[in-house]
C-alpha cells in the first residue's frame, strides 16, 4: 500500500500547530507566573520548531508546486527513469489536499499536456501520462497512429533502434499543433489499435512509450476530480542510489 503523504503531512501540521496553540493559550502563562523563564516541555519545543516549516511545505506542495520522481519507462523518450520533475498544482485549479475537491477553477487540461493524476484503478497512486483526449473526443489508434476526432496526428521518424534490425521507432508526434517525442514498436502490439469516446468530465491519457505503457487503453478514463497538476520541468536526474545526480536533462517538458 502506498503511503498517503498528503494526509500524513496534514496531520503533522494539525498536531504541531495544535500543541503550540494549546500551550500558548493555557500553559505558557502559568509557567511564567510559577517559575519565571521556565523552559518549554520537549513536545512544545519541537512543535514550535517544526510547525512553521511543516506549514510552509504543506501550502507549497498542496497549492503551488510539488516535486516527483519518474519511476517507470512509460513516458520514454520524453521522461526517463530517475528524472525529478516539478508539477504545477494550480494550472488546472486549486484543489483541497486529501479530499481533492476543487475550490477555485483556474484552467483546464489541454491535449498534449503532461499531467499527474490518480488513475481509476489505483486511487492512492500518482501516475504521469500525456493528455490525449478531452471530454467528448473520439480517440482512435490505427497501427500505432493516433487519430483525434478523425484528425490524424502527424508522425515524423527520428530514429529506428537498433539500427541494424529496428524494433522501436522514435518519432515526433504533433497533436493539434503541439509537438512531442514518442516511441512505438515496429511490430504492432495489442495497444496499437484502439477506439473509444471520452465521456463528459473525464480525460483520456496515454504514455509516450506507446507499446510499454499501462494507460487509459488499459484502465479507462481519468475523472476531473483526480487530476493533480501539470508537469512542466525536469530539475534533476538521479536514477541510481550510488550514482551522482546529473543536471544535463534540466529543462521544460514538451
N, C-alpha and C positions, 0 to 999 in steps of 0.2 A: 504493500500500500504506500502511495506517495504521501509525503509529509505536507500537510496543509500549512505552508509557511505564512500566508497572509493571516490566517486565523491565529497562529501562534504569536505573530508579531503584534496583532491587535490585543491579545490577552496580556502580553508583556507590557504594552503601553498602558492598558487599563489598570493592571496590578500596581506597577511602579508609580503611576500618577495617583492612584487611589491611596496608596500608603503615604505618599508625600502630602496629599491633601488632608487626610485624616490626622496625620501628625501635626500639621500646621494649625488645624482648627481646634484640636482637643488636648494635645500633649506638649507641644513645644513651649507654650507659655507657662505651663505648670513646671516644666523642668527649669526654666529660667527663674521662676519665683522660688523654687525649692533649693536650687543649688547654684545659682549664678550661671556661668558659662559651662554647663554640663554637656558632655559630648552626646551626640545623637546616637541612638541604638544602631547597630550594624545594618539592620534591614532598612531603616530610614536613610542612613547614609548612602547605601548602594542605590536605593530608589531615587534619591535626589540627584545622584550622579548619572544614572542610566536613563532616566525618563526623558530629558531633553534630546538626547541622541536618538533614542528609540522613536520618539515622536517625529523628529525630522525625517528619519529613514522611512517611517510609516507613511508620511504625507508624500514624500518624493516618489516612492515606488507604487503607491496607490493611485496617484493622480497625475504624475508628471512623466517620469522616465524610469524604466526597470531594466536591469541587465539580465541576459540569458546566455547560456552556452549551448551550442548546437551539438546534440548527442548522436545523430544518425546521418546517413548519406542521402536522405530523401530529397534534399534540396540542392544536391550537387548538379551542376558546377557553380551555381550562384553562391551557396554556402557550404563550407567544408566542415567536417567533424572537428571540433575544437575551436571553431570561431566563437568569439564572445561578441554579442550584438547588443544594441540598445533598442528598446521598444518605446515608442511614443504612446503613453497611456491615455492621452486626451484627444488624439487625432479623430477618433470616432465618437467622442462624447465622454463625459465623466461618469464613471460607474462607482457605486459604493463598494468598498472592499468586502470580501466574504460573501455578501448576498448577490453581488454583481448587478444590482438594479441600476439602470441608467437614471441619473438625476439632472444632467444637462446635455442637450443634444447639440453637438458641435459640427460633426461631419459624418459621412457615410463611406464605407469601403468602396474602392473603385477597382475595376478589372485591372489586373496586373499588380496590385499591391501585394507585398509580402506581409502576411498577417499572423499574429499569435492568437490562439483561441483554445477553447476546451472542446474536444470532439464529443459527439453524442454518445459514443460507446465507452469513453474514459473521462468522466466529467470532472475529475480532480487532477488531470494531467495536461500540461501545456503542450500544444502542438504548434508547428510552424509550417505553413504552406503558402501557395500563391492563390489569390482570389481570381478565379476563372469565370464564375457565373454569379450574376446578381439576381435578385428576385424576379421571376418571370422569364429569365433567359432560357433558351433551348440550347443545351450543350450536346455536341456530338464529337466523337473521336473516331476517325476512319483511318485505319492503318497508321496510327500514331500521328495523324494530322488533326489539329483541333479546329472545330467549327463552332462559332457562337452566333446563334440566330441566323444560321445559314451562311454566315460570312467566314471564309477560310482565314485562319491566322497564318500569314506567310512564314515560311521557314527558310533559312539560309545556312547551308552547310559550312562549318568552320574547320572541323577536323574529324577524321574517322580513326577509331582506335580498336586494336593495334593496327598500324598502317599496312602491315603485311597481310592480315586477314581480319578486316574490320568486323567488330561485334557491336560497337557502340558509336553513334554519331553525335557529335556536339554541334548544336545549332544555335543561331539567333532566331528567336520567335517574336513576332510582332502581334500584340493584342491591342486592337483599336488604337494604333499609333504609339504604343509603349513597347519598347524592345528589351528583351532579356535573354539570358542564356538558358538553354535546356539540353537534356541528353535523352536519347532514346535508343532502344535496341534495333539492330538491323533486322533481326528476325522478330516479327510481331509476337507479343505476349498476350495473356488474357486481358490485360489492361489496354491493349492497343485499339480496341473497338468498343464503343460505349455510346449510349444515348439516354438523355433524361431532360426534364424541365424543372427548373429551380422553383420551389414553392415560395409564396409570399413570406417575408420575414426571415429568410434563410439565404445562405451563401454556399456556392459550390467551390471546393478547394482541391487543388492538385499540387503535387510536388514537382519540382523542375527535373528531377531524375525520374522520368515518366514511367519507366518499367520497374522501378525499385522504390515505390512509394505507396504506402497504405494511406489512402486519402478518401475523398468523397465517392470515388468509384467503388470503394470497399464498404465504407460505413455510413454513407449518406450525407445529408446536408447539415451545415452548422447554423443553429439559430442565432439571431441577432444578440440575444442576451448573453451568449457565451463568447462573444468577441472580447479579446483582451486589449489589443493595440496593434499599431503599425510598426514593423521592424524597419529602421531607417539607416542604421550604420553598423559597420564592424569596427570595433575598437581594439581588438587584440586577438591573436591566435595562439592557442596552447592546447595541443592535443594529447600530450603525454605528461604524466606527473613528474617524471625525472628530467624532462626536456626544459629548454629555456623558452619562455614566451617570446613570440615574434610580433612585429608590427608591420610586416610587409603587405598584409591584406587590409590594412586600415582604409576605410573609405565608405562612401554611401552604398546602399543596397539598391540595385536596379531590379 
